[in-house]
Amino acid sequence: MDVRLTAEQRQLRDAAARLAADLGPGSVLDLDDADRLARLEKAVETTGWRTLRSDGASGVEVALVVEEFGRGLVDVPLLGPVLADDLDRHALRESGSVTAVVESEAVDARGMRRALALDGDHRVLAGAVGPLIPGADPTRRNAELRGPLRPIGSLSAEAAARWGALAIVATSADLVGTARGAHALACDYARIREQYGSPIGSYQAVAHPLAESLALIEGSVSVLRHAAWAVDELPVAEALSAARIAKLYCARAARTVCETAVQVHGGIGNTWECLAHIHLRRALTSTDLFPVRLEEIDCGLS
């Protein structure tokens, strides 16, 4: 495995980072800004990133975009449509906006009209997206399904397993991204918030947890890159194993990093107006998407 990103992959990552920085929410109030959401939706639709897999993108390239969107708390659908697009490659092309179904709900469903699911017999099922439902993460909205799902195609056992690996890797990438965003938010606050005449970041009680968070993020990036590469390059059993290990590691790390960010903000970190809790909410919901248990991997994690 060559861990270096190609020039095209770096350009893709940088483009996603710029879009997230320019149009992602800069405050909790921005989450309700309809004009910003409309501009963000138009920009994401124009990029074609929701159809990365059918356009020939690798698991690494999907992970890069999802990670940057997680870092910037981008609050229009990407994860669900990317996974639906990967399913749609093996079935009849569904017209209109399509997202994926997880546990009987259409995920990442704001503005989506159709939803695709994969059942235990490797059949691809399709249905209509119903009304949005409230959830813990205000940056992503799930929806009910309108009526029963109907079969539209099928996958081989290997293709179904690789889709599962991609789904786990994509949620892991979102975890890494939101952890990076929470850490950056906490570091910025530690530089400007003063106590006893000095920035709080100069005190070991703040600096050390932030340094430990950075170490967790770097470890998460490493295990994620390998799992994303494995989606297309390793035998399917090894790809699934790498994805599961990445999900466990990234989920634990992201929760620790996001909770540390809340603590660094002190009292304001527990208020609605602070973005730190939005990062934590996103990390918790991404952990619950395609969850992995320790018993499902063949080696332990400390």
C-alpha positions as CSV (number, residue, x, y, z in Angstrom):
1,M,0.0,0.0,0.0
2,D,1.3,3.4,-1.0
3,V,0.1,5.8,1.8
4,R,0.7,8.9,-0.3
5,L,-2.2,10.7,-1.9
6,T,-2.0,11.3,-5.6
7,A,-2.1,14.8,-7.0
8,E,-5.7,14.3,-8.1
9,Q,-6.7,13.0,-4.6
10,R,-5.1,16.0,-3.0
11,Q,-7.0,18.3,-5.3
12,L,-10.2,16.5,-4.5
13,R,-9.6,16.8,-0.8
14,D,-8.7,20.5,-1.0
15,A,-11.8,21.2,-3.1
16,A,-14.0,19.5,-0.5
17,A,-12.2,21.4,2.3
18,R,-12.7,24.8,0.5
19,L,-16.4,24.1,0.0
20,A,-16.9,23.1,3.6
21,A,-15.0,26.2,4.8
22,D,-16.9,28.5,2.5
23,L,-20.5,27.2,2.9
24,G,-20.5,25.0,6.0
25,P,-22.1,26.4,9.2
26,G,-19.9,28.8,11.1
27,S,-22.2,28.9,14.1
28,V,-25.3,27.0,15.4
29,L,-27.5,29.8,14.1
30,D,-26.2,29.1,10.6
31,L,-27.9,25.7,10.7
32,D,-31.2,27.5,10.1
33,D,-30.0,29.8,7.3
34,A,-32.1,28.7,4.4
35,D,-30.1,30.8,1.9
36,R,-26.8,29.3,2.9
37,L,-28.3,25.8,2.7
38,A,-29.6,26.5,-0.8
39,R,-26.2,27.7,-2.0
40,L,-24.5,24.7,-0.3
41,E,-26.9,22.2,-1.9
42,K,-26.4,23.8,-5.3
43,A,-22.6,23.7,-4.9
44,V,-22.6,20.0,-3.8
45,E,-24.9,19.0,-6.6
46,T,-22.7,20.8,-9.1
47,T,-19.6,18.9,-8.0
48,G,-21.0,15.5,-8.7
49,W,-19.6,14.1,-5.5
50,R,-22.8,12.2,-4.7
51,T,-22.0,9.9,-7.6
52,L,-18.4,9.3,-6.9
53,R,-18.5,5.5,-7.1
54,S,-20.4,5.3,-10.3
55,D,-17.9,7.8,-11.7
56,G,-15.1,5.4,-10.9
57,A,-13.8,6.9,-7.6
58,S,-12.0,4.6,-5.1
59,G,-12.8,4.1,-1.5
60,V,-9.9,6.4,-0.6
61,E,-11.4,9.2,-2.6
62,V,-14.9,8.7,-1.1
63,A,-13.3,8.8,2.4
64,L,-11.4,12.0,1.6
65,V,-14.6,13.9,0.6
66,V,-16.7,12.5,3.5
67,E,-13.9,13.4,6.0
68,E,-13.8,17.0,4.9
69,F,-17.6,17.3,5.0
70,G,-17.5,15.9,8.5
71,R,-14.8,18.4,9.6
72,G,-16.9,21.3,8.3
73,L,-20.2,20.0,9.6
74,V,-21.6,20.2,6.1
75,D,-25.3,19.9,6.5
76,V,-26.6,18.7,3.2
77,P,-26.7,15.0,2.2
78,L,-23.6,13.3,1.0
79,L,-23.0,10.0,2.9
80,G,-26.4,8.5,2.1
81,P,-26.4,9.4,-1.6
82,V,-22.8,8.1,-2.0
83,L,-23.7,4.8,-0.6
84,A,-27.0,4.7,-2.6
85,D,-24.9,5.5,-5.7
86,D,-22.7,2.5,-5.1
87,L,-25.7,0.2,-4.8
88,D,-27.3,1.8,-7.9
89,R,-24.2,0.8,-10.0
90,H,-25.4,-2.9,-9.7
91,A,-29.1,-2.3,-10.2
92,L,-31.5,-0.3,-12.4
93,R,-30.7,3.3,-12.4
94,E,-33.1,5.2,-10.1
95,S,-34.2,8.6,-11.3
96,G,-34.0,11.6,-9.1
97,S,-32.2,12.2,-5.8
98,V,-31.4,8.9,-4.1
99,T,-30.1,8.1,-0.6
100,A,-29.5,4.9,1.4
101,V,-31.7,3.1,3.9
102,V,-30.3,2.0,7.3
103,E,-32.5,0.1,9.7
104,S,-35.8,1.1,8.0
105,E,-35.0,4.8,7.8
106,A,-33.7,6.8,4.8
107,V,-30.5,8.5,6.1
108,D,-29.2,11.8,5.0
109,A,-32.6,12.4,3.4
110,R,-33.1,16.1,3.2
111,G,-34.2,16.9,-0.3
112,M,-34.1,13.2,-1.3
113,R,-37.0,11.5,-3.2
114,R,-35.9,7.9,-3.4
115,A,-34.1,5.4,-1.2
116,L,-32.2,2.2,-1.8
117,A,-31.6,-0.6,0.6
118,L,-29.7,-4.0,0.6
119,D,-31.4,-6.9,2.2
120,G,-30.0,-10.2,3.6
121,D,-30.4,-11.9,0.3
122,H,-28.2,-9.3,-1.5
123,R,-31.2,-7.8,-3.2
124,V,-31.3,-4.1,-3.9
125,L,-34.6,-2.6,-2.8
126,A,-36.1,0.8,-3.7
127,G,-38.8,3.0,-2.2
128,A,-40.0,6.5,-1.8
129,V,-38.8,8.9,0.9
130,G,-41.4,10.1,3.4
131,P,-41.4,13.0,5.8
132,L,-38.3,14.0,7.7
133,I,-38.0,12.9,11.3
134,P,-36.2,14.7,14.2
135,G,-32.9,13.4,15.3
136,A,-29.9,14.1,17.6
137,D,-27.7,15.4,14.8
138,P,-29.0,18.7,13.4
139,T,-26.6,18.5,10.4
140,R,-28.2,15.4,9.0
141,R,-31.9,14.5,8.8
142,N,-33.3,11.0,8.4
143,A,-36.8,10.3,7.0
144,E,-39.5,7.7,7.1
145,L,-40.1,5.5,4.1
146,R,-43.3,6.0,2.2
147,G,-44.7,2.5,1.5
148,P,-42.9,-0.8,1.1
149,L,-39.6,-1.3,-0.7
150,R,-39.6,-3.2,-4.0
151,P,-36.7,-5.2,-5.4
152,I,-35.0,-3.7,-8.5
153,G,-31.8,-5.8,-8.7
154,S,-29.3,-7.9,-6.9
155,L,-25.6,-8.1,-6.0
156,S,-23.2,-10.9,-5.7
157,A,-22.1,-11.9,-2.2
158,E,-18.7,-10.2,-2.8
159,A,-20.2,-7.0,-4.1
160,A,-22.6,-6.9,-1.2
161,A,-19.8,-7.4,1.3
162,R,-17.7,-4.7,-0.4
163,W,-20.6,-2.3,-0.2
164,G,-20.8,-3.0,3.5
165,A,-17.1,-2.3,3.9
166,L,-17.5,1.0,2.0
167,A,-20.4,2.0,4.3
168,I,-18.3,1.3,7.4
169,V,-15.4,3.2,6.0
170,A,-17.5,6.2,5.0
171,T,-19.0,6.5,8.5
172,S,-15.4,6.1,9.9
173,A,-14.3,9.0,7.6
174,D,-17.1,11.2,8.9
175,L,-16.0,10.4,12.5
176,V,-12.4,11.4,11.7
177,G,-13.6,14.6,10.0
178,T,-15.9,15.7,12.9
179,A,-13.1,14.9,15.4
180,R,-10.7,17.1,13.4
181,G,-13.3,19.9,13.3
182,A,-13.9,19.7,17.1
183,H,-10.2,19.7,17.8
184,A,-9.6,22.8,15.6
185,L,-12.5,24.6,17.3
186,A,-11.1,23.8,20.7
187,C,-7.6,24.9,19.8
188,D,-8.9,28.2,18.4
189,Y,-10.8,28.8,21.6
190,A,-7.7,27.9,23.7
191,R,-5.7,30.6,21.9
192,I,-8.1,33.4,22.5
193,R,-9.7,32.6,25.9
194,E,-7.6,34.1,28.7
195,Q,-7.5,33.3,32.3
196,Y,-5.2,34.9,34.9
197,G,-3.8,37.0,32.1
198,S,-2.7,34.2,29.8
199,P,-4.4,32.1,27.1
200,I,-5.8,28.9,28.6
201,G,-3.9,26.9,26.0
202,S,-0.7,27.8,27.8
203,Y,-1.8,25.7,30.8
204,Q,-0.9,22.0,30.9
205,A,-4.4,21.1,32.0
206,V,-5.7,22.3,28.7
207,A,-2.7,21.8,26.4
208,H,-2.1,18.1,27.3
209,P,-5.7,16.9,26.5
210,L,-5.5,18.8,23.2
211,A,-2.2,17.1,22.4
212,E,-3.7,13.7,23.3
213,S,-6.6,14.5,21.0
214,L,-4.3,15.2,18.2
215,A,-2.5,11.9,18.7
216,L,-5.9,10.1,18.6
217,I,-6.8,11.9,15.3
218,E,-3.5,11.0,13.7
219,G,-4.0,7.4,14.6
220,S,-7.5,7.5,13.3
221,V,-6.3,8.9,9.9
222,S,-3.8,6.1,9.6
223,V,-6.3,3.3,10.3
224,L,-8.9,5.0,8.1
225,R,-6.5,5.4,5.1
226,H,-5.7,1.7,5.2
227,A,-9.4,0.6,5.5
228,A,-10.4,3.0,2.6
229,W,-7.6,1.5,0.4
230,A,-8.6,-2.0,1.4
231,V,-12.2,-1.5,0.1
232,D,-11.1,-2.0,-3.5
233,E,-7.6,-3.6,-3.2
234,L,-7.8,-6.4,-0.7
235,P,-9.8,-9.7,-0.6
236,V,-13.3,-8.9,0.6
237,A,-12.8,-10.6,4.0
238,E,-9.7,-8.6,4.7
239,A,-11.5,-5.4,3.5
240,L,-14.3,-6.0,5.9
241,S,-11.9,-6.7,8.8
242,A,-10.0,-3.5,8.1
243,A,-13.2,-1.4,7.9
244,R,-14.5,-2.8,11.2
245,I,-11.2,-2.1,13.0
246,A,-11.2,1.4,11.6
247,K,-14.8,2.0,12.8
248,L,-14.1,0.9,16.3
249,Y,-10.9,2.9,16.6
250,C,-12.3,6.1,15.0
251,A,-15.5,5.9,17.0
252,R,-13.7,5.7,20.3
253,A,-11.2,8.4,19.3
254,A,-13.9,10.8,17.9
255,R,-16.0,10.6,21.1
256,T,-13.0,11.4,23.2
257,V,-11.8,14.3,21.0
258,C,-15.3,15.8,20.9
259,E,-15.9,15.5,24.6
260,T,-12.5,17.1,25.2
261,A,-13.5,20.0,22.9
262,V,-16.6,20.5,25.0
263,Q,-14.5,20.5,28.2
264,V,-11.9,23.0,26.8
265,H,-14.8,25.4,26.2
266,G,-15.7,25.2,29.9
267,G,-19.2,26.5,30.8
268,I,-19.9,27.8,27.3
269,G,-19.2,24.4,25.9
270,N,-22.4,23.1,27.5
271,T,-24.6,25.8,25.8
272,W,-26.6,25.4,22.6
273,E,-24.7,28.3,21.0
274,C,-21.3,26.5,21.1
275,L,-20.6,24.4,18.0
276,A,-18.7,21.8,20.0
277,H,-21.8,19.9,20.9
278,I,-22.8,19.7,17.2
279,H,-19.5,17.9,16.5
280,L,-20.2,15.5,19.4
281,R,-23.8,14.9,18.2
282,R,-22.5,14.1,14.7
283,A,-19.9,11.8,16.1
284,L,-22.4,9.8,18.1
285,T,-24.8,9.4,15.2
286,S,-22.1,8.3,12.9
287,T,-21.0,5.7,15.4
288,D,-24.5,4.3,15.4
289,L,-24.6,4.1,11.6
290,F,-23.4,0.6,10.6
291,P,-22.2,-0.1,14.1
292,V,-19.4,-2.5,14.8
293,R,-18.9,-4.6,18.0
294,L,-15.5,-5.6,19.4
295,E,-16.5,-9.3,19.0
296,E,-16.7,-8.8,15.2
297,I,-13.0,-8.4,14.8
298,D,-10.2,-10.9,15.3
299,C,-7.9,-8.8,17.3
300,G,-8.3,-6.7,20.4
301,L,-8.1,-2.9,20.8
302,S,-6.7,-1.2,23.8
